[in-house]
């Protein structure tokens, strides 16, 4: 059972919140005791002598320990109702797949020294910023896609794989996504060839669980987009898909698995004409598709028009992927706050007045 309040907090046992009504009664009791003491003090021959003995500072300070004790009680009562709140916590993400474009268009020099080198440098800087307990795998795609480094904790192996990139023709963005998914879910039976025939699209899903020996194949049940928090894909590309699995179909496969795809568009939106070995072509950034991939998987799109922008994008991604906002019970935190207030109240009372409250 949850109980929404005007604050961004819910409660499992909201009935205990009624106990907070005791706090105003305690305040009234405290005021009554102060007035009672004041009446007793009037029996002295001169009230001014009493006030002078107490001092203005002492008069103010005597209210601080009871106030702290009251706050301690309030925190304990709220904790007893088992509150939940959306807070930022370290992510339990274990694996990140970098799907990086190595098509011929990455030789364009609108991002200095060229798009490929800039993306390699930014990716290596990104790896240096990630916590060492996060596994990273690398998929390179052009006309086809392949795993150049399975998920590993070794940053040295990852950097070596990035340095070995070779430019190729074609841009199969969807293949890069699907191969990344196959690494994240090795037992899911992901098949690029069948996706290209459209069999998965006819079923409305992209991946099916493989059947165990002697058992009937179980249909895959999609989950909420963005709900899988143990892995993510970072897709970096500078162009439009020219071959392979449809990009949006591949994005749907990721969304059905709950995997977020953070897309990074590198290069200029207007594009650039490049030539190589007797051919030339104009390479343009398909921002709409990259935005759609990110949107459908509950992730974000980033545009990087320069090498500096690209490094900033990766820095931003590093911070996003190492923390997560989730609804968490905070009873323990409130109990700790209550204990701190109680100890502070008792300590100040002993230090100032040689008594506990």
Buried (B, 14 or more C-beta within 10 A) or exposed (E): EEBEEEEEBBBBBBEBBEBEEEBEEBEEEBEEEEEEEEEEEEEEEEEEEEEEEEEEEEEEBBEBBBEBBBBBBBBBBBBBBBBBBEEEEEBEBEBBBBBBBBBBBBBBEBBEEBBBBBBBBBBBBBBEEBEEEBBBBBBBBBBBBEBBBBBBEEBEBBBEBBEEBEBBEBBBBBBBBBBBBBBBBEEBBBBBEBBBEEEBBEEEBBBBBEEEEEEEEEEBEBEEBBEBBEBBBBBBBBBBBBBBBBBBBBBBBBBBBBBBBBBBBBBBEEBBEBEEEEEEBEBBBBEEBBBBBBBBBBBBBBBBBBBEBBBBBBBBBBEBBBEBEEEBBBBEBBBEBBEBBBEBBBEBBEEBEEEEE
